Amino acid sequence: MSWTANQWNTGFTADVRVTNRGAALTGWTMTWSFSGNQQITNAWNAQVTQSGRNVTARNAAWNGSLPTNGTVSFGFQATYSGANDRPTDFQLNGTPCQPS
């Protein structure tokens, strides 16, 4: 998976690309935790919810199929103050994955 952020003094957008290295999926959920006070304000190509620092992104109706070696991307806009460190605890359907 890859995480690309475009950041300014109090906000950022992030593009997240997930490549499925396992068995084909008919639905996917990506989770991670922010280390600071980042707050997601909107998202696209996924249903994104946030509870405190914990974030859950679920497939949209049109991008739930994720074949082996297939890639899906989604993004969001968020606000922050202080540091905006990239999360390190990404999981796809409960399986840890490493950012590239």
C-alpha positions as CSV (number, residue, x, y, z in Angstrom):
1,M,0.0,0.0,0.0
2,S,1.1,3.5,-0.5
3,W,0.2,6.8,1.3
4,T,0.8,10.1,-0.5
5,A,0.0,13.3,1.4
6,N,-0.3,16.9,0.2
7,Q,0.0,19.0,3.2
8,W,-0.3,22.7,4.1
9,N,-0.1,24.5,7.5
10,T,-3.5,23.2,9.0
11,G,-4.7,20.5,6.6
12,F,-3.8,17.9,4.1
13,T,-5.2,15.5,1.5
14,A,-4.0,11.9,1.3
15,D,-4.2,9.4,-1.5
16,V,-4.2,5.8,-0.3
17,R,-3.5,2.9,-2.8
18,V,-4.0,-0.6,-1.7
19,T,-2.6,-3.7,-3.6
20,N,-4.1,-7.0,-2.5
21,R,-1.3,-9.6,-2.2
22,G,-3.7,-12.3,-0.8
23,A,-6.8,-14.1,-2.0
24,A,-9.4,-12.1,-4.0
25,L,-11.7,-10.0,-1.8
26,T,-15.4,-9.2,-2.4
27,G,-15.2,-6.4,0.2
28,W,-12.4,-4.6,1.9
29,T,-11.7,-2.6,5.1
30,M,-8.6,-0.6,5.7
31,T,-7.8,0.6,9.2
32,W,-5.1,2.8,10.8
33,S,-4.6,5.1,13.7
34,F,-3.3,8.7,13.6
35,S,-0.6,9.6,16.0
36,G,-1.8,13.2,16.5
37,N,-5.0,15.3,16.3
38,Q,-5.8,14.7,12.6
39,Q,-9.5,14.9,11.8
40,I,-10.9,13.7,8.5
41,T,-13.4,16.1,7.0
42,N,-14.4,14.3,3.8
43,A,-13.4,11.3,1.7
44,W,-13.8,9.9,-1.8
45,N,-13.9,6.3,-3.2
46,A,-14.4,4.9,0.3
47,Q,-16.7,5.2,3.3
48,V,-14.4,6.6,5.9
49,T,-15.2,6.9,9.6
50,Q,-13.1,8.1,12.5
51,S,-13.4,7.5,16.3
52,G,-10.7,9.5,18.1
53,R,-7.4,8.5,16.4
54,N,-8.8,5.3,14.9
55,V,-9.9,5.4,11.2
56,T,-11.8,2.8,9.2
57,A,-12.2,3.0,5.4
58,R,-14.6,0.6,3.8
59,N,-15.1,0.0,0.1
60,A,-17.7,2.0,-1.8
61,A,-20.4,0.1,-3.7
62,W,-18.5,0.3,-6.9
63,N,-15.0,-0.8,-5.7
64,G,-15.5,-3.7,-3.4
65,S,-14.0,-6.4,-5.6
66,L,-10.3,-6.5,-5.1
67,P,-8.7,-9.4,-7.0
68,T,-5.3,-10.9,-6.1
69,N,-2.7,-8.3,-7.1
70,G,-5.5,-5.8,-7.8
71,T,-5.2,-2.2,-6.6
72,V,-7.8,0.1,-5.3
73,S,-7.4,3.8,-4.3
74,F,-9.2,6.2,-2.1
75,G,-8.5,9.6,-0.6
76,F,-9.6,12.0,2.0
77,Q,-9.1,15.6,3.3
78,A,-8.3,16.3,6.9
79,T,-7.2,19.0,9.3
80,Y,-4.4,18.9,11.9
81,S,-2.2,21.1,14.1
82,G,1.3,20.3,15.2
83,A,2.9,17.2,13.6
84,N,1.2,15.3,10.8
85,D,3.1,12.0,11.0
86,R,2.1,9.2,8.6
87,P,0.3,6.3,10.3
88,T,2.3,3.0,10.5
89,D,-0.3,0.5,11.7
90,F,-2.3,-0.1,8.4
91,Q,-4.4,-3.2,8.2
92,L,-6.4,-4.6,5.3
93,N,-9.3,-6.8,6.5
94,G,-7.4,-7.3,9.8
95,T,-4.0,-8.2,8.2
96,P,-1.1,-5.8,8.8
97,C,0.3,-4.2,5.6
98,Q,3.4,-2.2,5.1
99,P,3.4,1.2,3.4
100,S,5.7,1.5,0.4
